[in-house]
Amino acid sequence: MISNLQLEYRGIKAKHIVFCEGYQMVDNPFFNSLPLVGSKGEILIIRSKKLQSKAIIKASIFLAPMGEDLYWAGATFERNDKTLQKTTKGREWIEERIQKIIASDYEVVEHITEIRPTVMDRRPLIGTHPDYNNVHLLNGFGTRGVLGAPLLSKWLFDHIEGECELPEAVNLSRF
Ligand SMILES: Cc1cc2nc3c(=O)[nH]c(=O)nc-3n(C[C@H](O)[C@H](O)[C@H](O)COP(=O)(O)OP(=O)(O)OC[C@H]3O[C@@H](n4cnc5c(N)ncnc54)[C@H](O)[C@@H]3O)c2cc1C
């Protein structure tokens, strides 16, 4: 149940709710009118015993160590396909780049697809629902969640608790 006075979910009562659902926001009835576009990315998890790299390598793709000889390699960028279908084309595209970066043998352990929560104007979507002052959104991190999430989360927290204004550039009220 949601109203401006009370918020309750499965017996949990709260003053506020913040939806941080990534691309799945498209199914959220409070916020699904916002222009979340979505950009599919494919990733390979590879194992290479010989590589022994502790550094994150950034070339045409990222190659990031995960421990136990595993590395995160990717990613592709696809605007039109919104499915989580893995593709041979995506796998080959990443493998071609891996082979340009490393000379060591490797095996592909996993092939993953995700949808990045990209926005039409390429800016984050944070703020409060226009009709419910206790329903909030933290989304639209696009391709740079690692960089943007800490500061944007703080801005949203200060907005909710301190009633500070959000910068217009990231406020969902721009739509
Ligand atoms: C292929 C790929 C490459 C990327 N490369 C980079 C990069 O190089 N640099 C960078 O900074 N970032 C990168 N990212 C991160 C990305 O671009 C996003 O910005 C970031 O993941 C967004 O974080 P988020 O928490 O908003 O959403 P997500 O990471 O999508 O997390 C949302 C979570 O909420 C869960 N969820 C959704 N709905 C519900 C619900 N109703 N109930 C409970 N749980 C729910 C989902 O299962 C998911 O775990 C990459 C992402 C992908 C997919």
Ligand as a Chemical Component Dictionary entry (heavy atoms), coordinates in Angstrom:
data_LIG
# 
_chem_comp.id                   LIG 
_chem_comp.type                 NON-POLYMER 
_chem_comp.pdbx_formal_charge   0 
_chem_comp.three_letter_code    LIG 
# 
loop_
_chem_comp_atom.comp_id 
_chem_comp_atom.atom_id 
_chem_comp_atom.alt_atom_id 
_chem_comp_atom.type_symbol 
_chem_comp_atom.charge 
_chem_comp_atom.model_Cartn_x 
_chem_comp_atom.model_Cartn_y 
_chem_comp_atom.model_Cartn_z 
_chem_comp_atom.pdbx_ordinal 
LIG C1  C1  C 0 27.441 -5.259 -20.216 1  
LIG C2  C2  C 0 27.613 -4.189 -19.211 2  
LIG C3  C3  C 0 28.788 -3.441 -19.169 3  
LIG C4  C4  C 0 28.949 -2.443 -18.222 4  
LIG N1  N1  N 0 30.111 -1.744 -18.203 5  
LIG C5  C5  C 0 30.244 -0.735 -17.288 6  
LIG C6  C6  C 0 31.435 0.046  -17.254 7  
LIG O1  O1  O 0 32.361 -0.167 -18.028 8  
LIG N2  N2  N 0 31.521 1.037  -16.327 9  
LIG C7  C7  C 0 30.507 1.307  -15.454 10 
LIG O2  O2  O 0 30.619 2.236  -14.663 11 
LIG N3  N3  N 0 29.389 0.560  -15.457 12 
LIG C8  C8  C 0 29.230 -0.436 -16.349 13 
LIG N4  N4  N 0 28.096 -1.178 -16.348 14 
LIG C9  C9  C 0 27.088 -0.887 -15.316 15 
LIG C10 C10 C 0 25.819 -0.319 -15.882 16 
LIG O3  O3  O 0 26.076 0.350  -17.045 17 
LIG C11 C11 C 0 24.824 0.350  -14.982 18 
LIG O4  O4  O 0 25.065 1.732  -14.899 19 
LIG C12 C12 C 0 24.635 -0.201 -13.591 20 
LIG O5  O5  O 0 24.637 -1.604 -13.542 21 
LIG C13 C13 C 0 23.291 0.277  -13.082 22 
LIG O6  O6  O 0 23.143 -0.069 -11.737 23 
LIG P1  P1  P 0 21.702 -0.223 -11.116 24 
LIG O7  O7  O 0 21.932 -0.657 -9.710  25 
LIG O8  O8  O 0 20.887 1.007  -11.370 26 
LIG O9  O9  O 0 20.993 -1.379 -11.965 27 
LIG P2  P2  P 0 21.388 -2.919 -12.061 28 
LIG O10 O10 O 0 22.864 -3.090 -11.984 29 
LIG O11 O11 O 0 20.655 -3.439 -13.255 30 
LIG O12 O12 O 0 20.775 -3.544 -10.723 31 
LIG C14 C14 C 0 19.390 -3.588 -10.488 32 
LIG C15 C15 C 0 19.101 -4.791 -9.587  33 
LIG O13 O13 O 0 17.745 -4.745 -9.136  34 
LIG C16 C16 C 0 17.183 -6.021 -9.252  35 
LIG N5  N5  N 0 15.725 -5.836 -9.399  36 
LIG C17 C17 C 0 15.062 -5.287 -10.444 37 
LIG N6  N6  N 0 13.748 -5.256 -10.187 38 
LIG C18 C18 C 0 13.567 -5.770 -8.957  39 
LIG C19 C19 C 0 12.423 -5.991 -8.127  40 
LIG N7  N7  N 0 11.207 -5.639 -8.513  41 
LIG N8  N8  N 0 12.602 -6.563 -6.920  42 
LIG C20 C20 C 0 13.840 -6.902 -6.503  43 
LIG N9  N9  N 0 14.973 -6.704 -7.237  44 
LIG C21 C21 C 0 14.822 -6.152 -8.443  45 
LIG C22 C22 C 0 17.851 -6.620 -10.478 46 
LIG O14 O14 O 0 17.753 -8.017 -10.462 47 
LIG C23 C23 C 0 19.284 -6.123 -10.304 48 
LIG O15 O15 O 0 20.020 -6.980 -9.467  49 
LIG C24 C24 C 0 27.904 -2.179 -17.291 50 
LIG C25 C25 C 0 26.728 -2.935 -17.354 51 
LIG C26 C26 C 0 26.585 -3.913 -18.304 52 
LIG C27 C27 C 0 25.301 -4.698 -18.356 53 
# 
loop_
_chem_comp_bond.comp_id 
_chem_comp_bond.atom_id_1 
_chem_comp_bond.atom_id_2 
_chem_comp_bond.value_order 
_chem_comp_bond.pdbx_ordinal 
LIG C1  C2  SING 1  
LIG C2  C3  SING 2  
LIG C2  C26 DOUB 3  
LIG C3  C4  DOUB 4  
LIG C4  N1  SING 5  
LIG C4  C24 SING 6  
LIG N1  C5  DOUB 7  
LIG C5  C6  SING 8  
LIG C5  C8  SING 9  
LIG C6  O1  DOUB 10 
LIG C6  N2  SING 11 
LIG N2  C7  SING 12 
LIG C7  O2  DOUB 13 
LIG C7  N3  SING 14 
LIG N3  C8  DOUB 15 
LIG C8  N4  SING 16 
LIG N4  C9  SING 17 
LIG N4  C24 SING 18 
LIG C9  C10 SING 19 
LIG C10 O3  SING 20 
LIG C10 C11 SING 21 
LIG C11 O4  SING 22 
LIG C11 C12 SING 23 
LIG C12 O5  SING 24 
LIG C12 C13 SING 25 
LIG C13 O6  SING 26 
LIG O6  P1  SING 27 
LIG P1  O7  DOUB 28 
LIG P1  O8  SING 29 
LIG P1  O9  SING 30 
LIG O9  P2  SING 31 
LIG P2  O10 DOUB 32 
LIG P2  O11 SING 33 
LIG P2  O12 SING 34 
LIG O12 C14 SING 35 
LIG C14 C15 SING 36 
LIG C15 O13 SING 37 
LIG C15 C23 SING 38 
LIG O13 C16 SING 39 
LIG C16 N5  SING 40 
LIG C16 C22 SING 41 
LIG N5  C17 SING 42 
LIG N5  C21 SING 43 
LIG C17 N6  DOUB 44 
LIG N6  C18 SING 45 
LIG C18 C19 SING 46 
LIG C18 C21 DOUB 47 
LIG C19 N7  SING 48 
LIG C19 N8  DOUB 49 
LIG N8  C20 SING 50 
LIG C20 N9  DOUB 51 
LIG N9  C21 SING 52 
LIG C22 O14 SING 53 
LIG C22 C23 SING 54 
LIG C23 O15 SING 55 
LIG C24 C25 DOUB 56 
LIG C25 C26 SING 57 
LIG C26 C27 SING 58 
# 
